[in-house]
Amino acid sequence: MACGTPVVCSNTSSLPEVAGDAALLVDPADVRALAGAMERALTDEALRVTLRARGMGKARGVHMGTGSSKDTDGLSSIGENTA
């Protein structure tokens, strides 16, 4: 996403939460759905433009390590409140 590449990804685990509307989400066990999404991403110019823009916006809002440092801060504050 950060490189402006349209994304096709699995609709399972945490990927839908991460990708949101910036990717085409498909059932990883459905080969036809995966092939169809890849074909759409390759042939539909309007879709590519939309996914690129959404993906770049999404990537700007995500910083590696941000989530884990917030988790650590949250856990630290819990420990302080129980002491």
C-alpha positions in Angstrom: 0.0 0.0 0.0 2.8 2.4 0.9 4.2 2.0 -2.6 1.0 2.7 -4.3 0.3 -0.9 -5.3 -3.3 -2.0 -5.4 -3.7 -4.8 -2.8 -5.7 -8.0 -2.9 -5.6 -9.8 0.4 -7.3 -12.4 2.6 -10.5 -11.6 4.3 -9.4 -13.6 7.4 -7.4 -12.9 10.5 -6.5 -9.3 11.1 -6.1 -8.4 7.5 -9.6 -6.9 6.9 -9.0 -4.6 9.9 -5.6 -3.5 8.6 -6.5 -3.2 5.0 -10.1 -1.9 5.4 -11.5 -0.4 2.2 -8.0 0.0 0.7 -7.8 -3.5 -0.6 -9.9 -6.1 -2.3 -10.6 -8.8 0.4 -11.2 -12.4 -0.7 -11.6 -15.8 0.9 -8.1 -17.3 0.7 -9.6 -20.8 0.0 -11.6 -19.5 -2.9 -9.3 -19.7 -5.9 -11.8 -18.2 -8.3 -12.5 -15.2 -6.0 -8.8 -14.6 -5.7 -8.2 -14.8 -9.4 -11.2 -12.6 -10.0 -10.0 -9.9 -7.6 -6.5 -10.0 -9.1 -8.0 -9.6 -12.6 -10.1 -6.7 -11.4 -7.1 -5.0 -9.8 -5.1 -5.5 -13.1 -7.8 -4.5 -15.6 -10.1 -1.9 -13.8 -8.3 1.4 -14.0 -10.8 3.3 -11.8 -10.5 0.6 -9.2 -6.7 0.7 -9.3 -6.8 4.5 -8.8 -9.2 4.2 -5.9 -7.2 1.4 -4.2 -3.9 3.3 -4.7 -5.3 6.4 -3.1 -6.9 4.6 -0.2 -3.8 2.5 0.3 -1.5 5.4 0.4 -3.7 7.2 2.9 -3.9 4.1 5.0 -0.2 3.6 4.9 0.4 7.2 6.1 -1.6 6.6 9.2 0.2 3.4 10.1 3.7 3.3 11.6 5.5 0.1 12.4 5.9 -0.2 16.1 3.2 2.3 17.1 0.8 -0.3 18.1 3.3 -2.3 20.2 4.5 0.8 22.0 1.0 1.8 22.9 0.3 -1.8 24.1 3.5 -1.6 26.3 2.5 1.8 27.7 -1.0 0.5 28.5 0.4 -2.6 30.2 2.9 -0.5 32.2 0.1 1.8 33.4 -1.9 -1.2 34.6 1.0 -2.4 36.6 1.4 1.1 38.2 -2.2 1.2 39.2 -2.1 -2.2 41.0 1.0 -1.6 43.0 
